Amino acid sequence: MAGSTLPSPAVDPWTGTLYMAYEGSDFSAGRFDSVQLVRSTDGGRPWGTPVPISPEGVAAFSPSIAVDERGTVALTYYDLRFLEPGNTTTLPTAHQLATLRHGDPKSRTERRISRVFDWLRAPFARGYFLGDYQGLAADGKGVRAVLTEADSGAPQHRTDVYTGTFRTG
C-alpha cells in the first residue's frame, strides 16, 4: 500500500486545534498497525499523547480525517475486523467512519460505510494496492468520504472509487 503510512491532518475551524491521524503500532506492542490520533491546541508545540481510534486488536490502515462545522472530528479508515482466525485465502476488509464530538475519545462512535470486500482482489503493486483514492472533507453538518473497494467481479478494473455524505452527529 504505497502512501498508507502518510499522516492525515485536520484543523478545527472554531478552536484552531490541530489533529493528526496516522498508522502506528503503539497499542499492539508492534504486532500490527492501528489508527491513532494526536492533537495540539497550541499550533503543534507540542502534540498530545496518541489515542487509539480503531478497535483494539484489529489491524487498521489508511486514515483520513476532517473536522465539521460543529467541531466533530471524523475519521475514515480500512480495517480487518472481519478476518476469521485461520482464514488464509481471503482478506475481508471494510471502510469505517469514527466520530468524536469535539475530539473527545470518550465520545467515539463508529459505523461501517462500505461493503466487506476481499482486499486480495486489489491490484498488486509491491503489495495489494487499494490506491491513493480515499479522503474526507467537512460538508455542511457532516462529512463527504471518498473510498476505494476491490471489485471482485471485474478483472479489467479491479478497484472502484465511491463517495458519500455522512452525518456526524
N, C-alpha and C positions, 0 to 999 in steps of 0.2 A: 504494500500500500504506500506508494510514493506520497509524501506530504502528510501522512497520517499523524506524525508526531508534531506537526506545527500547532502552536497555541492559537486560540481564538479569543480576541479581545472584545470588550464592550464597555460603554460608559453610561452611567445613569444620567439622563438629561436634566434631572432636577437637582441631584446632590453632587454630581461630579465624581461619584465613586467609580473607580476603575475595577473591572472584573477581567479575569483571565481563566479560561477553561483550557485544559490540556490533558494529555495522556500521561499517566505516571503509575509506578508500581509501589508507591509508599504504603498502601493499605493492603498489599498482598505479600509482603516480605519479599518483593522482587519476583514473584512467580508469574505474574501477568499484569498487563496494564488495565487501569480503570480510568474513568473520567473524574478529574479532580478540579476544584475551583479555588482560586485565591482572589483576594480583593485588597484594594488600597483606598483609603479615604483621604490621602494626602498627596495625590499626584504620583504615586508609585514609590514613595520614600517613607517607609518600607512597605513591603507586601505582608499580608497576614499569613496565618497558618493555613495550609491546604486542608480542604474538607472533601470527603468523598461525595460524588453526585450519583454515579451508577451504583446499582445494588451490590452489597457485599458478596464476595465470592464469585462474581461474574466478570469475565473479560469484556471490556468496552473500549471503543475507539472512535476517532474522527469527530470530536465535539465541535459544535458551532454554538455561539452564544449571542443573545440580544437582550436589551432591556426595554420594556414597553413604557408607554407614557405615564403609567402609574407606579413605575419603579419595580415592577415584577421582572425578575431575572428568569429568562427562559433558555434552556439548553437542549439541543438535539444531539443524539449520538447513536451509533450502532452498538448492539451488544449480542452476546452469545448465550443468553439465558435459556434458550430452547434446545441447546445441545444436550442430548441424553448421554449419561455415562456409557462408555463402550462404543459409541457411535463413531466409526472411522470412515464412513462412506459419504456423509454429507456434513455441511457446516451451517445449520439453521441460524439465520441472522434476521434481526428486525431493527427498525429505526424507532427510537424512543424520544419522547418530549418530557422533560422535567421542568417544573416551575418552582420558584422560591419567591414568596412575597417579600419585597424589599431586600432580597438577597439572603434572607434568613434560612439557613439549612434546616431548622426545625419545622418550617412550613412547607417543606418539599412535597410536591405531588408529582406523579408520573403516569404517563399513558403511552401505549404503543400507537404509532401513527403510520405504520406500513404493514403490509402483509409479511408473514415469515417466508423468507426465501433462502435458497441454498447458495451461500457465498462461493462455493466451489464451482458454480456455473459462471462466475465472472471471468472476464478475460485475464490471462496470465501475463503479467509484465513485471518480472522479478518478484512475483507474489501475486495472489489473486487480487485484482485491482477493481474497486468499485468506482474509481475516478475521483477527480477533484471537484465533483459537481454536487456539493452539498453546501448549504449555507442557511442563515437565519437572519431575518430583519424584522424590526418592530413595524407593525402595520395597524394603526388605529388602536383598538383595545385588545390586540392580540399580536401574534407573530405570523410571518409568512415563511414557511420552510421550503427548501429545495432539497430533495433527497434522491438517491440512486438505488435501484434494486437490480439484482441479477435476474435476467429473463430466462426462465428455464425452457421456453418453447421456441426460441428463435435464434438459431446458431449464427445467423448473419448480423444480428445486433444483440449482443449478449448482456447489455445493460440498458435500462430505461431510466429516464430522469422525470421526476414528478414534482409538483408543487401543491401547496395547500395552505389555507389560513386557519389558524387555531387560536381559540380563546385562551387567555392566560389567567383568568380569574372569574 
